[in-house]
Amino acid sequence: MLKISPLAPAAFPDLPVVKGVQFSTGCTGMKYQGRDDLMLAVFSENTTAAGVFTKNAMPGAPVDWGREIRPRGIARALVVNAGIANVFTGAAGRQTVTETAAAAARLIGAVPEDIHIASTGVIGDPVPTKMITDLLPKLNETLSAEAGRQASEAILTTDTFAKGASARCKIGSREITIAGFAKGSGMIAPDMATMLAFLFTDAAIPAPVLQDVLSEANEKTFNCVTVDSDTSTSDTVLLFATGEADNNAVTASDNPTLSDFKEALHKVMADLAQQVARDGEGASKFITVKVSGASSDSSAKTIALAIANSPLVKTAIAGEDANWGRVIMAVGKSGEPADRDAMSLKIGGILIAEIGQRSPDYKEEDVMPHMKGSDINIEVDVGVGNGQAFAWTCDLTHGYIEINADYRS
């Protein structure tokens, strides 16, 4: 068993019940022994769905399926397995998805296209489909609205802790609940999002509006996370809205009545995204990179990710070494506009470099207390415009090598 990340929250949050959502978990034994590795979530009728998926050119069969059924905007169930990712498994992988969807649909009286599927784990191994489909009837008999934590634990792979978050808000006069959980520790550089995140709300929101809201929030949360720069073949973020809150209809994502909901959703997704970075394989420090003064927000994000993905920056931080020249290097390698003679750099709020050189007032001993902490903040102004962005990441330690060298053993 992996040692829990030192950056983990003190405890798993008390996830509220979301009306219209029930969970169940069980152990297939396809890879893990003595722990649940299959999760079933069943939704009330009229549940709408939205999703964002990896842009990796080698997507798994569940991602292909998710893209196909997303335009329907309907969800009656979600099935997720951990341990084998169902990626690069050919026609057999597609058959696993269709058989799983059909089996779940029969149990709850739905059509297969209303069943969402996700997988995470080893790439290339064939999935023993019967281990999933034979267990689903038992899971359907043990559904509970209060089993959110068990569901969050069943989807883990190299994670050291389960990740959950929730928020409450209002749409009009109706109180709305949002809850969700995510998994992810390595192969993390979402481009959409091995990372999976599932979000549930009792709000009544049409699928097209739900999709707009999710895509907007995703760009400023999960798409700002990186652990190792590797974009997974399985990354998926799904949002399900059961409509049980019975709020007034919302027909456009820019409707002011959605502002509180959008803020709450962003809060939940940002919390989960940061937890993914805090559980980065072998991580000992959580890093926030903020870039300003860029030619555009897009350019700023590219620079922020160049810094956050730099092995030299990440290993220096692991060693508590304020080697700020590595940050300067990472800005330069990004390929984005930056003015060397107008740029400034701060670490932990301490000005280190400005106008093309080290600040005359900078003393390394001033920044060392910050470097020894668990949360590291890097701020760069590249001096060419008004664009700004941020990235969340973690340091790179010996633990990352140890975990990935032994991943399949």
C-alpha positions as CSV (number, residue, x, y, z in Angstrom):
1,M,0.0,0.0,0.0
2,L,1.3,3.5,-0.9
3,K,2.0,5.9,1.9
4,I,-0.6,8.7,2.0
5,S,0.7,11.9,0.5
6,P,1.9,14.4,3.1
7,L,-0.1,17.0,1.1
8,A,-3.4,15.1,1.6
9,P,-6.4,16.8,3.4
10,A,-6.8,16.0,7.0
11,A,-9.9,13.9,6.2
12,F,-12.3,13.0,3.4
13,P,-15.1,15.5,3.4
14,D,-18.6,14.7,4.5
15,L,-20.2,14.5,1.0
16,P,-23.9,15.5,1.0
17,V,-26.5,13.3,-0.5
18,V,-27.5,14.5,-4.0
19,K,-31.1,13.7,-4.7
20,G,-31.5,11.3,-7.6
21,V,-28.1,9.7,-7.3
22,Q,-27.2,6.3,-5.7
23,F,-23.9,4.4,-5.6
24,S,-22.7,0.9,-5.1
25,T,-19.2,-0.7,-5.3
26,G,-17.7,-4.1,-5.4
27,C,-14.6,-6.1,-6.1
28,T,-14.1,-7.8,-9.5
29,G,-10.6,-9.1,-8.7
30,M,-9.4,-8.3,-12.2
31,K,-6.3,-6.6,-10.8
32,Y,-6.7,-5.7,-7.1
33,Q,-7.4,-8.1,-4.3
34,G,-9.2,-7.1,-1.1
35,R,-10.5,-3.8,-2.3
36,D,-13.4,-2.6,-4.4
37,D,-12.6,-1.7,-8.0
38,L,-16.0,-1.3,-9.7
39,M,-18.4,1.5,-9.1
40,L,-22.0,1.8,-10.3
41,A,-24.0,5.1,-10.0
42,V,-27.7,5.1,-10.9
43,F,-29.6,8.3,-11.7
44,S,-33.2,9.2,-11.6
45,E,-35.1,9.7,-14.8
46,N,-34.7,13.0,-16.7
47,T,-31.0,13.3,-15.5
48,T,-29.0,15.4,-18.0
49,A,-25.3,14.9,-18.6
50,A,-22.3,16.8,-19.9
51,G,-18.7,15.7,-20.4
52,V,-15.2,16.6,-21.5
53,F,-12.7,14.1,-22.7
54,T,-9.0,13.7,-23.3
55,K,-7.5,15.1,-26.6
56,N,-4.9,12.3,-26.5
57,A,-4.8,10.7,-30.0
58,M,-4.9,7.2,-28.4
59,P,-8.2,7.4,-26.5
60,G,-9.6,4.3,-24.7
61,A,-12.8,2.6,-25.8
62,P,-14.8,4.3,-22.9
63,V,-13.7,7.7,-24.2
64,D,-14.9,6.9,-27.7
65,W,-18.2,5.7,-26.2
66,G,-18.6,8.9,-24.1
67,R,-18.1,11.1,-27.1
68,E,-20.7,9.2,-29.1
69,I,-23.4,9.4,-26.5
70,R,-22.7,12.9,-25.2
71,P,-24.9,14.6,-27.8
72,R,-27.9,12.7,-26.3
73,G,-27.3,14.6,-23.0
74,I,-29.0,11.9,-21.0
75,A,-27.7,9.7,-18.2
76,R,-29.3,6.8,-16.3
77,A,-26.1,5.2,-14.9
78,L,-22.4,5.4,-14.7
79,V,-20.0,2.4,-14.6
80,V,-16.3,2.8,-13.7
81,N,-13.7,0.2,-13.3
82,A,-10.1,0.6,-11.9
83,G,-7.0,-1.4,-12.6
84,I,-7.3,-2.0,-16.4
85,A,-7.9,1.1,-18.5
86,N,-9.5,-0.5,-21.6
87,V,-7.1,1.4,-23.8
88,F,-5.4,0.0,-27.0
89,T,-7.5,-3.1,-26.7
90,G,-9.0,-3.2,-30.2
91,A,-12.4,-4.5,-31.0
92,A,-12.5,-6.4,-27.7
93,G,-12.3,-3.1,-25.9
94,R,-15.2,-1.8,-27.8
95,Q,-17.2,-5.0,-27.1
96,T,-16.4,-4.6,-23.3
97,V,-18.0,-1.1,-23.4
98,T,-21.1,-2.2,-25.3
99,E,-21.7,-5.3,-23.2
100,T,-21.2,-3.3,-20.0
101,A,-23.6,-0.6,-21.1
102,A,-26.2,-3.2,-22.2
103,A,-25.9,-5.1,-19.0
104,A,-26.4,-2.0,-16.9
105,A,-29.2,-0.8,-19.1
106,R,-31.2,-4.0,-18.6
107,L,-30.9,-3.8,-14.9
108,I,-32.4,-0.3,-14.6
109,G,-34.7,-0.3,-17.6
110,A,-32.8,2.0,-19.8
111,V,-31.1,2.0,-23.2
112,P,-27.4,1.4,-23.5
113,E,-26.8,4.9,-24.9
114,D,-27.9,6.3,-21.5
115,I,-25.1,4.4,-19.7
116,H,-21.8,6.3,-19.2
117,I,-18.6,4.3,-18.9
118,A,-15.1,5.1,-17.7
119,S,-12.0,3.0,-17.0
120,T,-8.6,3.7,-15.5
121,G,-5.4,1.6,-15.0
122,V,-2.9,-0.3,-17.1
123,I,-2.9,0.4,-20.9
124,G,-3.0,-2.6,-23.3
125,D,-4.3,-5.4,-21.0
126,P,-7.5,-7.1,-22.1
127,V,-10.5,-6.4,-19.9
128,P,-12.2,-9.5,-18.4
129,T,-15.7,-8.2,-19.3
130,K,-17.6,-10.9,-17.4
131,M,-16.0,-9.8,-14.2
132,I,-17.8,-6.5,-14.7
133,T,-21.1,-7.7,-16.1
134,D,-21.5,-10.5,-13.5
135,L,-21.0,-8.1,-10.6
136,L,-23.4,-5.4,-11.8
137,P,-26.6,-7.2,-10.6
138,K,-25.3,-7.4,-7.1
139,L,-24.3,-3.7,-7.2
140,N,-27.7,-2.8,-8.4
141,E,-29.2,-4.5,-5.3
142,T,-27.0,-2.6,-2.9
143,L,-27.4,1.0,-4.1
144,S,-27.3,3.8,-1.5
145,A,-27.5,7.5,-1.8
146,E,-24.9,7.7,1.0
147,A,-22.2,5.6,-0.6
148,G,-20.3,8.5,-2.2
149,R,-17.1,7.9,-0.3
150,Q,-17.0,4.2,-1.1
151,A,-17.5,5.2,-4.8
152,S,-14.6,7.6,-4.6
153,E,-12.4,4.9,-3.2
154,A,-13.3,2.2,-5.8
155,I,-12.0,4.2,-8.7
156,L,-8.4,4.8,-7.4
157,T,-5.2,3.4,-8.9
158,T,-1.9,4.9,-7.7
159,D,-3.7,7.5,-5.7
160,T,-2.8,7.6,-2.0
161,F,-6.1,9.2,-0.9
162,A,-9.7,9.6,-2.1
163,K,-10.6,13.0,-3.4
164,G,-14.0,14.6,-2.7
165,A,-15.6,18.0,-2.6
166,S,-19.0,19.6,-2.4
167,A,-20.8,23.0,-2.3
168,R,-24.3,24.4,-2.0
169,C,-25.8,27.3,-3.9
170,K,-29.0,28.6,-5.3
171,I,-30.8,28.8,-8.6
172,G,-33.5,31.3,-8.0
173,S,-35.1,30.4,-4.7
174,R,-34.1,26.7,-4.8
175,E,-31.2,25.4,-2.9
176,I,-28.9,23.3,-5.0
177,T,-26.3,20.6,-4.0
178,I,-23.1,19.8,-5.9
179,A,-20.9,17.0,-4.9
180,G,-18.1,15.1,-6.7
181,F,-15.0,13.0,-6.5
182,A,-11.9,12.5,-8.7
183,K,-9.0,10.2,-9.1
184,G,-5.5,11.0,-10.4
185,S,-1.9,10.8,-9.3
186,G,0.3,10.2,-12.3
187,M,-0.1,10.6,-16.1
188,I,-1.6,14.0,-15.3
189,A,-1.6,16.8,-17.8
190,P,-5.3,17.1,-18.7
191,D,-6.0,18.5,-22.1
192,M,-9.8,18.6,-22.5
193,A,-9.0,15.4,-18.5
194,T,-4.9,8.6,-15.9
195,M,-7.5,11.4,-14.4
196,L,-11.2,10.9,-13.9
197,A,-13.7,13.2,-12.2
198,F,-17.4,12.8,-11.6
199,L,-19.7,15.6,-10.5
200,F,-23.3,15.3,-9.4
201,T,-26.0,17.9,-8.8
202,D,-29.7,18.0,-8.1
203,A,-30.2,21.1,-10.3
204,A,-32.5,21.0,-13.3
205,I,-30.3,22.2,-16.2
206,P,-30.7,21.2,-19.9
207,A,-27.8,19.3,-21.3
208,P,-26.5,22.0,-23.7
209,V,-26.4,24.5,-20.9
210,L,-24.8,22.0,-18.6
211,Q,-22.1,21.3,-21.3
212,D,-21.3,25.0,-21.6
213,V,-21.0,25.4,-17.9
214,L,-18.8,22.4,-17.5
215,S,-16.5,23.2,-20.4
216,E,-16.0,26.7,-19.0
217,A,-15.2,25.6,-15.5
218,N,-12.9,22.8,-16.7
219,E,-10.7,25.1,-18.6
220,K,-9.9,27.0,-15.3
221,T,-9.6,24.0,-13.1
222,F,-8.7,20.5,-14.3
223,N,-6.9,21.9,-17.4
224,C,-4.6,23.9,-15.1
225,V,-3.2,20.8,-13.4
226,T,-0.1,18.9,-14.3
227,V,1.9,16.3,-12.4
228,D,4.2,14.9,-15.1
229,S,3.2,16.5,-18.4
230,D,1.7,13.2,-19.7
231,T,-1.9,13.5,-21.0
232,S,-3.8,10.4,-20.2
233,T,-5.6,8.3,-22.8
234,S,-8.6,7.9,-20.4
235,D,-9.1,11.4,-19.0
236,T,-12.8,12.1,-18.5
237,V,-14.9,14.7,-16.5
238,L,-18.6,14.1,-16.4
239,L,-21.3,16.2,-14.8
240,F,-24.8,14.8,-14.1
241,A,-27.8,16.9,-13.2
242,T,-30.8,15.0,-11.8
243,G,-33.3,17.9,-11.8
244,E,-34.6,16.8,-8.4
245,A,-34.2,20.3,-7.0
246,D,-37.1,21.4,-9.3
247,N,-35.7,24.8,-10.0
248,N,-37.1,27.1,-12.7
249,A,-35.9,26.3,-16.2
250,V,-32.6,27.8,-17.3
251,T,-32.2,28.0,-21.1
252,A,-28.8,29.7,-21.5
253,S,-25.4,29.4,-19.8
254,D,-25.1,33.2,-19.5
255,N,-28.4,33.5,-17.6
256,P,-27.7,35.5,-14.4
257,T,-29.7,33.0,-12.3
258,L,-26.9,30.5,-13.0
259,S,-24.1,32.7,-11.5
260,D,-24.2,31.2,-8.1
261,F,-24.3,27.6,-9.5
262,K,-21.3,28.4,-11.8
263,E,-19.3,29.8,-8.9
264,A,-20.1,26.7,-6.7
265,L,-19.2,24.3,-9.5
266,H,-15.9,26.1,-10.1
267,K,-15.2,25.8,-6.4
268,V,-15.8,22.1,-6.3
269,M,-13.8,21.4,-9.5
270,A,-10.9,23.6,-8.3
271,D,-10.8,21.8,-5.0
272,L,-10.7,18.4,-6.7
273,A,-8.1,19.6,-9.2
274,Q,-5.8,20.8,-6.5
275,Q,-6.2,17.5,-4.6
276,V,-5.1,15.7,-7.8
277,A,-1.9,17.8,-7.8
278,R,-1.4,17.3,-4.0
279,D,-1.5,13.5,-4.7
280,G,1.0,13.7,-7.5
281,E,3.1,10.5,-7.4
282,G,5.8,10.9,-4.8
283,A,4.8,14.6,-4.2
284,S,6.1,16.4,-1.1
285,K,5.2,20.0,-2.2
286,F,2.2,21.6,-3.9
287,I,3.2,24.3,-6.4
288,T,1.2,27.2,-7.7
289,V,2.6,29.0,-10.8
290,K,1.1,32.4,-11.7
291,V,2.0,34.2,-14.9
292,S,1.0,37.7,-15.8
293,G,2.1,40.3,-18.3
294,A,1.8,37.9,-21.2
295,S,0.6,38.7,-24.8
296,S,-2.6,36.8,-24.1
297,D,-4.2,34.5,-21.5
298,S,-3.4,31.5,-23.8
299,S,0.2,32.5,-23.9
300,A,0.3,32.9,-20.2
301,K,-1.1,29.4,-19.7
302,T,1.6,28.0,-22.0
303,I,4.3,29.7,-20.0
304,A,2.8,28.6,-16.7
305,L,2.7,25.0,-17.8
306,A,6.2,25.2,-19.2
307,I,7.4,26.1,-15.7
308,A,5.1,23.6,-13.9
309,N,6.2,20.8,-16.2
310,S,10.0,21.5,-16.0
311,P,11.8,18.6,-14.4
312,L,14.6,21.0,-13.4
313,V,12.2,23.3,-11.6
314,K,10.3,20.5,-10.0
315,T,13.4,18.7,-8.7
316,A,14.9,22.0,-7.4
317,I,11.7,22.5,-5.4
318,A,11.9,18.9,-4.1
319,G,15.4,19.7,-2.9
320,E,14.2,23.0,-1.3
321,D,16.7,24.8,-3.6
322,A,15.7,28.3,-4.7
323,N,17.4,27.8,-8.0
324,W,15.4,30.6,-9.7
325,G,17.4,30.4,-12.9
326,R,15.5,27.3,-13.8
327,V,12.3,29.2,-13.8
328,I,13.8,31.8,-16.1
329,M,14.9,29.0,-18.4
330,A,11.4,27.5,-18.5
331,V,9.9,30.8,-19.5
332,G,12.4,31.1,-22.3
333,K,11.8,27.5,-23.6
334,S,8.0,28.0,-23.8
335,G,8.2,29.6,-27.2
336,E,5.9,32.4,-26.1
337,P,6.7,36.2,-26.2
338,A,8.5,37.4,-23.1
339,D,10.7,40.5,-22.6
340,R,13.9,39.5,-20.7
341,D,14.6,43.1,-19.7
342,A,11.1,43.8,-18.4
343,M,10.5,40.5,-16.7
344,S,10.1,40.0,-12.9
345,L,10.1,36.8,-10.8
346,K,8.9,36.3,-7.2
347,I,8.9,33.1,-5.1
348,G,6.9,33.2,-1.9
349,G,6.2,36.8,-2.6
350,I,9.9,37.8,-2.4
351,L,11.2,39.7,-5.4
352,I,14.1,37.7,-6.9
353,A,14.7,39.1,-10.4
354,E,13.7,42.2,-12.3
355,I,14.6,44.2,-15.4
356,G,16.8,41.4,-16.8
357,Q,18.9,40.7,-13.7
358,R,18.8,39.5,-10.1
359,S,17.2,42.1,-7.8
360,P,19.9,44.0,-5.8
361,D,17.9,43.5,-2.6
362,Y,17.5,39.8,-3.0
363,K,19.0,37.5,-0.4
364,E,18.6,33.7,-0.7
365,E,18.1,33.3,3.0
366,D,15.0,35.3,2.8
367,V,13.2,32.8,0.5
368,M,14.5,29.6,2.3
369,P,11.7,29.5,4.9
370,H,9.2,29.4,2.0
371,M,11.1,26.7,0.1
372,K,11.0,24.5,3.2
373,G,7.2,24.8,3.4
374,S,4.7,22.4,1.7
375,D,3.0,25.1,-0.5
376,I,5.3,26.9,-3.0
377,N,4.2,30.0,-4.9
378,I,6.0,31.2,-8.1
379,E,4.9,34.5,-9.8
380,V,6.3,35.6,-13.1
381,D,5.5,38.8,-15.0
382,V,6.9,38.4,-18.6
383,G,6.4,42.1,-19.4
384,V,4.7,42.1,-22.8
385,G,1.0,42.5,-22.2
386,N,-2.0,41.9,-20.0
387,G,-2.5,38.1,-20.3
388,Q,-2.5,36.0,-17.2
389,A,-3.0,32.4,-16.2
390,F,-2.0,29.9,-13.5
391,A,-1.0,26.2,-13.2
392,W,-1.1,23.8,-10.2
393,T,1.6,21.1,-9.9
394,C,3.8,19.3,-7.5
395,D,7.5,18.6,-7.1
396,L,9.4,15.7,-8.6
397,T,10.9,13.3,-6.1
398,H,12.5,9.8,-6.0
399,G,9.1,8.6,-5.1
400,Y,7.8,9.3,-8.6
401,I,10.4,7.0,-10.1
402,E,9.8,4.2,-7.5
403,I,6.0,4.2,-8.0
404,N,6.2,4.1,-11.8
405,A,9.1,1.6,-12.0
406,D,6.9,-0.8,-10.0
407,Y,3.5,0.2,-11.5
408,R,2.8,-3.1,-13.3
409,S,4.5,-5.4,-10.7
